[in-house]
Amino acid sequence: MEIPDLPYTIPRLFKGKKIESVPKGSTWAKEEALQSWYVEFFFHNPQTGQMERFRPTKNLNRIKDPHEKLKHFTRLCEAYTVALEGGWNPLDERSNEELKKQISSINLLQAKILFEQYHIAKGTREKSRRSYLSKVNQFISYYGEDKKVTEITDYEITDFLNTMERNEKWVGVTYNSARIILNNYFRYLKVNKYIPVNPVTDTETRTKIKTESHQIFSDEDFKKIMVWLKKHDPYCLLFVRMIYYTCIRPKELRYLQLKYIDLKRNVITVPASVAKNKKSLPVHIDPSLLKELKPLKIATYPDDYYLLGSTTSIVGPERIGENTPYNKFQKCLEETNLLNKNYTLYSFKHLSNVQKFKAGWTLAEICSANRHGSLAETETYLKDLLKFVKTDKVIPKI
């Protein structure tokens, strides 16, 4: 292949996936700014004779404001254009960076900082980041902050996991969760050329013991809970009814503003910026739930108020605290002597799905109602379904 007149292409800005629709209350620019942007250019590699693609972002996707994001990415695009016109060679820079990583290996603490920054830029939820870093911190405490990442082999990984399993009484789920987190930690280091191989890849897993969390309510316990909430806590009562009738997650409910509720069309839209799966999908308002919402007169409040923003007036101008619904429900369980039953706010979601199935809903319909990405995800929420499946049908003759 002949060397091109210019060994590079002019850098261009790309703004991620094409926006197909805009949720109520948002704009095209805002939705566009939620995408992963990058500057793209190609540079001729004389060793391969091919034009190699580069897509730098310089961590700018952390910016969500449309105007600020466009400004910074435009500057980045201009900077690469000027650099390439001035003779800069990205292949030389990449080679120098890889050589630097090989010569001066980083330690476990430095790697943790980079790993955390990666997840912040990626938009990983804070709760998930805390979970990841908890296990990484335990690993670092075990071997020391100054130990080089290149010194970690599968032996160190196995020794750590087995020791924690023995001394901290880790069950299979905890063991496997720690292994997965460490695998992601070292995979990040391998992808970024800090280590040649991932030491976690060939380590053992443990047999998982079924979790007992988010249990389905017994009929007696459910009646007891609802009676107590009706008498003592109307806020928590509406919160759990919202979960039951919509299958909207507790965090998504805390973030739900009135502008996303359309009582004329009987639709709630969970915005992509709030949704766990980062997709903006409509949720049907059941007639039973509509009766609960109408007395709130939400049309009389500003659009940016929160449906569940106040424990006294229900609708409020501020988002409710992260632990407020949880603590209020725990109070209910404590007062009804049900704390040891493994009931949680998600139990209302599981109950809803089981009730849907018993009422004749198909798995596909339940999947859609939960805004799940696959039937496999839905089946996880129906883990207690076998308790309700009758097995007294006649077996076909052979």
Secondary structure by P-SEA (a helix, b strand, c coil): ccccccccccbbbbcccccccccccccaaaaaaacbbbbbbbbbcccccbbbbbbbcccccccccaaaaaaaaaaaaaaaaaaaaacccaaaaaaaaaaaaaaccccaaaaaaaaaaaaaaacccaaaaaaaaaaaaaaaaacccccccccccaaaaaaaaaaaaacccccaaaaaaaaaaaaaaaaaaaaaccccccccccccccccccccccccccaaaaaaaaaaaacccaaaaaaaaaaaaccccaaaaaaccccccccccccccccccccccccbbbbbbcaaaaaaccccccccccccccccccccccccccccccaaaaaaaaaaaaaacccccccccaaaaaaaaaaaaaacccaaaaaaaaccccaaaaaaaacccccccccccccccc
